[in-house]
Amino acid sequence: MELSTLGEFNLINLMTRDIVTNPAEVVKGVGDDAAVLKVSPNKWLLFTTDMLIENVHFSLSWASFFQVGAKAITVNVSDIAAMGGKAAHALVSLGLPERLSVENIEELYAGLRQAALDYNINIVGGDVVKSPAPLIINVALLGLVDPEHIVYRSMAQPGNLIYVTGYLGKSAAGLYLYQNPGVQVPESARGLVCNAFLCPRAQSKAGRLLGESRVVSAMEDISDGLLAELDKICQASKVGCRIWLKDVPVAEEVRLIASLTKNDPFKWALSGGEDFELVFTVAPQDTIKIQETLNQAGVRYHLIGEIVPAAQGMAVELPDRTLLSVPFEGYDHFTCKEKL
Amino acid sequence: MELSTLGEFNLINLMTRDIVTNPAEVVKGVGDDAAVLKVSPNKWLLFTTDMLIENVHFSLSWASFFQVGAKAITVNVSDIAAMGGKAAHALVSLGLPERLSVENIEELYAGLRQAALDYNINIVGGDVVKSPAPLIINVALLGLVDPEHIVYRSMAQPGNLIYVTGYLGKSAAGLYLYQNPGVQVPESARGLVCNAFLCPRAQSKAGRLLGESRVVSAMEDISDGLLAELDKICQASKVGCRIWLKDVPVAEEVRLIASLTKNDPFKWALSGGEDFELVFTVAPQDTIKIQETLNQAGVRYHLIGEIVPAAQGMAVELPDRTLLSVPFEGYDHFTCKEKL
């Protein structure tokens, strides 16, 4: 059985369940954006890691070393934000091919440092080893969260409303332009989406505010695409959902690029991934509180659907009220990274 | 400037100093076996990571997938032990080439699981991604330590005595046999050293006991070789040392293999690395306490030298009382891994 068969990837997921020999401190192992550890009674730890490999998760033809370094931090901060926590301490492991210059590595470190400053985290160590070919970056990140503020993916209830921060599909549109370099689009639109793809920002402040609100029932960061993240929420919470396609926020620039290149902007918005916005669910009576919180902080958000009972499954509601069950033809899984 | 020049590796070390934007919780960043974080007042966190890359740190011609998985945990547990702490929670990132079979990965997980059981730690998550060529394993490990029990590498004092646990050079002898497959040596000796190389054990219990004793002034795990680890202690503590060569413990089997293959067993013992024993320093008046502690726990140890003032440098004292300054010809840096 070779790994290249899609079915086998699911087997790997089965194997990657946590191995808990000492459960007293483990609040949550595998199965959310970060593990949750009870090291001190009123401050829990969030613990997450992501490995980025050259030509799998990033290409140095498109991204600078600075951007790669910054993104390696951002993707991990995004996981902590999705749990309602505050990112705090990182370790960075680098696998360095010999073809790299010292200047390349200085630039990589400058990107790591800038991201550490942006998110107010410490890089407290790591490992530097030789890599035979690809550049490899692994970041392990510790976050802190008040136990009252933690948000899992598993507590969404039928009747809850579904919100997203920001706008979706920018990163996927940026990837499309890099993969299709001959395409002609206005420079301002190109700049916006390419920047979203190469220099994404984690919603660290919004995640913390949503956790502190204590009324968010489930939350994910959008790394694998909106539908993939909602699928995680629905599976973990044992619910279904309806996404109102007309309400999914797609930036004007993304619509323009999609139109000029004969792409479907909603494919990018629903399945593109790597936008690193947050998708979260809230009971209707709590929406005013959430809206006030996000408005005060200047965080944009949109109401895009609702949670329904599990028996109704996941579906996207088209403007004409037609329901498309997820997964469906034409919106198959498409991500900006080629993660297993 | 290319990385392949030795001098450039030192530059990398300069760049990998920690990036501390928020110092309140950082007791120690880069510069010891693990970072030390003050998350709760009476329980500090130790945080360490190691990246292992196929054909740099291990070869699947020699090691089974099970052994690679177990060793990836062991090398990190060893770092926590060297700080006097208790390893607790790990995240495992895997970069998997497509040529691997599901059975390979099951075996790798079995090795991770066995090591987790052996050291009583939890594996609470990780990341699984596609690798273009080498198998890559990154482990990030959290440990816990009572602030009174922590042992740094920086508190050794002139007059302190230097001890090591166990016997040295086995792992280097094992590597030699794998690199020279035609060599004829007795099977029992081969078995011992090959097992030491492929299935090393971290001194987790000894590390914790030494920390709890509160009298160890400096400690390192022997991953890069005895002299390399003592060099770290001497540099961090601003001291020198004398190693009494006749007292450096070399297993009988290692002496036999060295003799049959015309190698110097002390080269393996002083510079071989990957024995994952502990080297530590103690004031003379505290040696009885340490000896009692280790004897009661059944941990073997040997007195191998003493700390001297920095001006006297690092040197190995030969049986005829000749002093060889370190680094010296013939015992140049040689490690079981090709770490940068």
Contacts between the chains, C-beta under 8 A, distances in Angstrom:
chain1	res1	chain2	res2	distance
A	1	B	101	5.6
A	1	B	102	4.4
A	1	B	103	7.2
A	2	B	98	6.6
A	2	B	99	7.4
A	2	B	100	7.8
A	2	B	101	6.2
A	2	B	102	8.0
A	3	B	96	6.1
A	3	B	97	7.9
A	3	B	98	5.1
A	3	B	99	7.8
A	3	B	100	5.4
A	3	B	101	7.2
A	3	B	102	6.9
A	3	B	105	7.4
A	4	B	98	4.5
A	8	B	102	5.3
A	11	B	102	5.4
A	12	B	96	7.7
A	12	B	102	7.7
A	12	B	105	6.2
A	12	B	128	5.5
A	13	B	128	7.9
A	15	B	105	6.4
A	15	B	106	6.3
A	15	B	109	4.8
A	16	B	109	7.8
A	16	B	125	8.0
A	16	B	126	6.6
A	16	B	128	6.0
A	18	B	122	6.7
A	18	B	123	5.8
A	18	B	124	5.1
A	18	B	125	6.5
A	19	B	112	6.9
A	19	B	113	5.0
A	19	B	116	4.7
A	19	B	117	7.9
A	19	B	122	6.6
A	19	B	123	4.1
A	20	B	122	4.8
A	20	B	123	7.9
A	20	B	124	7.3
A	21	B	116	5.6
A	21	B	117	5.5
A	21	B	120	5.4
A	21	B	121	6.5
A	21	B	122	6.1
A	22	B	88	7.3
A	22	B	120	5.7
A	22	B	121	7.1
A	22	B	122	5.7
A	23	B	122	7.6
A	25	B	88	6.8
A	25	B	89	7.2
A	25	B	122	7.7
A	26	B	89	7.4
A	26	B	122	5.6
A	26	B	124	6.0
A	29	B	122	7.0
A	29	B	123	7.9
A	29	B	124	4.3
A	29	B	125	6.1
A	30	B	124	6.9
A	30	B	125	4.9
A	30	B	126	7.8
A	34	B	125	7.3
A	35	B	89	7.1
A	35	B	91	7.0
A	35	B	124	3.6
A	35	B	125	4.5
A	37	B	89	5.7
A	37	B	124	7.0
A	37	B	142	7.4
A	39	B	39	6.2
A	39	B	40	6.4
A	39	B	43	6.6
A	39	B	45	6.9
A	39	B	144	7.0
A	40	B	39	6.3
A	40	B	40	3.3
A	40	B	43	6.7
A	43	B	39	6.6
A	43	B	40	6.7
A	45	B	39	6.9
A	45	B	45	7.9
A	45	B	142	7.6
A	47	B	89	6.4
A	47	B	91	6.1
A	47	B	124	6.4
A	47	B	125	7.0
A	47	B	140	7.8
A	47	B	142	6.7
A	48	B	91	7.2
A	48	B	125	7.0
A	49	B	91	4.3
A	49	B	93	5.3
A	49	B	125	7.3
A	49	B	126	6.0
A	49	B	127	5.5
A	49	B	138	7.3
A	49	B	140	5.5
A	50	B	93	7.3
A	50	B	127	5.2
A	51	B	93	4.0
A	51	B	94	7.7
A	51	B	95	5.9
A	51	B	127	5.0
A	51	B	129	5.3
A	51	B	136	7.1
A	51	B	138	6.1
A	52	B	129	7.9
A	53	B	95	5.6
A	53	B	129	6.1
A	53	B	130	7.5
A	53	B	131	5.8
A	53	B	132	7.0
A	53	B	136	7.4
A	55	B	132	6.0
A	56	B	129	6.3
A	56	B	130	5.4
A	56	B	131	7.1
A	56	B	132	6.5
A	57	B	129	7.0
A	88	B	22	7.3
A	88	B	25	6.8
A	89	B	25	7.2
A	89	B	26	7.4
A	89	B	35	7.1
A	89	B	37	5.7
A	89	B	47	6.4
A	91	B	35	7.0
A	91	B	47	6.1
A	91	B	48	7.2
A	91	B	49	4.3
A	91	B	140	5.8
A	93	B	49	5.3
A	93	B	50	7.3
A	93	B	51	4.0
A	93	B	138	5.1
A	94	B	51	7.7
A	95	B	51	5.9
A	95	B	53	5.6
A	95	B	136	6.8
A	96	B	3	6.1
A	96	B	12	7.7
A	96	B	340	6.7
A	97	B	3	7.8
A	98	B	2	6.7
A	98	B	3	5.1
A	98	B	4	4.5
A	99	B	2	7.5
A	99	B	3	7.8
A	100	B	2	7.9
A	100	B	3	5.4
A	101	B	1	5.6
A	101	B	2	6.2
A	101	B	3	7.2
A	102	B	1	4.4
A	102	B	2	8.0
A	102	B	3	6.9
A	102	B	8	5.3
A	102	B	11	5.4
A	102	B	12	7.7
A	103	B	1	7.1
A	105	B	3	7.4
A	105	B	12	6.3
A	105	B	15	6.4
A	106	B	15	6.3
A	109	B	15	4.9
A	109	B	16	7.7
A	112	B	19	6.9
A	113	B	19	5.0
A	116	B	19	4.7
A	116	B	21	5.6
A	117	B	19	8.0
A	117	B	21	5.5
A	120	B	21	5.4
A	120	B	22	5.6
A	121	B	21	6.6
A	121	B	22	7.1
A	122	B	18	6.7
A	122	B	19	6.6
A	122	B	20	4.8
A	122	B	21	6.1
A	122	B	22	5.7
A	122	B	23	7.6
A	122	B	25	7.7
A	122	B	26	5.6
A	122	B	29	7.0
A	123	B	18	5.9
A	123	B	19	4.1
A	123	B	20	7.9
A	123	B	29	7.9
A	124	B	18	5.2
A	124	B	20	7.3
A	124	B	26	6.0
A	124	B	29	4.3
A	124	B	30	6.9
A	124	B	35	3.7
A	124	B	37	7.0
A	124	B	47	6.4
A	125	B	16	8.0
A	125	B	18	6.5
A	125	B	29	6.1
A	125	B	30	4.9
A	125	B	34	7.3
A	125	B	35	4.5
A	125	B	47	7.0
A	125	B	48	7.0
A	125	B	49	7.2
A	126	B	16	6.5
A	126	B	30	7.8
A	126	B	49	6.0
A	127	B	49	5.4
A	127	B	50	5.2
A	127	B	51	4.9
A	127	B	138	7.9
A	128	B	12	5.5
A	128	B	13	7.9
A	128	B	16	6.0
A	128	B	340	5.4
A	129	B	51	5.3
A	129	B	52	8.0
A	129	B	53	6.2
A	129	B	56	6.3
A	129	B	57	7.0
A	129	B	339	5.5
A	129	B	340	5.8
A	130	B	53	7.5
A	130	B	56	5.4
A	130	B	338	6.1
A	130	B	339	7.1
A	130	B	340	5.1
A	131	B	53	5.8
A	131	B	56	7.1
A	131	B	134	7.5
A	132	B	53	7.0
A	132	B	55	6.0
A	132	B	56	6.5
A	132	B	133	6.9
A	132	B	134	5.8
A	133	B	132	6.9
A	133	B	133	5.6
A	133	B	134	7.4
A	134	B	131	7.5
A	134	B	132	5.8
A	134	B	133	7.4
A	136	B	51	7.1
A	136	B	53	7.4
A	136	B	95	6.8
A	136	B	136	6.0
A	138	B	49	7.3
A	138	B	51	6.1
A	138	B	93	5.1
A	138	B	127	7.9
A	138	B	138	4.1
A	138	B	140	7.7
A	140	B	47	7.8
A	140	B	49	5.5
A	140	B	91	5.8
A	140	B	138	7.7
A	140	B	140	3.2
A	142	B	37	7.4
A	142	B	45	7.6
A	142	B	47	6.7
A	142	B	142	7.5
A	144	B	39	7.0
A	338	B	130	6.1
A	339	B	129	5.6
A	339	B	130	7.1
A	340	B	96	6.7
A	340	B	128	5.4
A	340	B	129	5.8
A	340	B	130	5.1
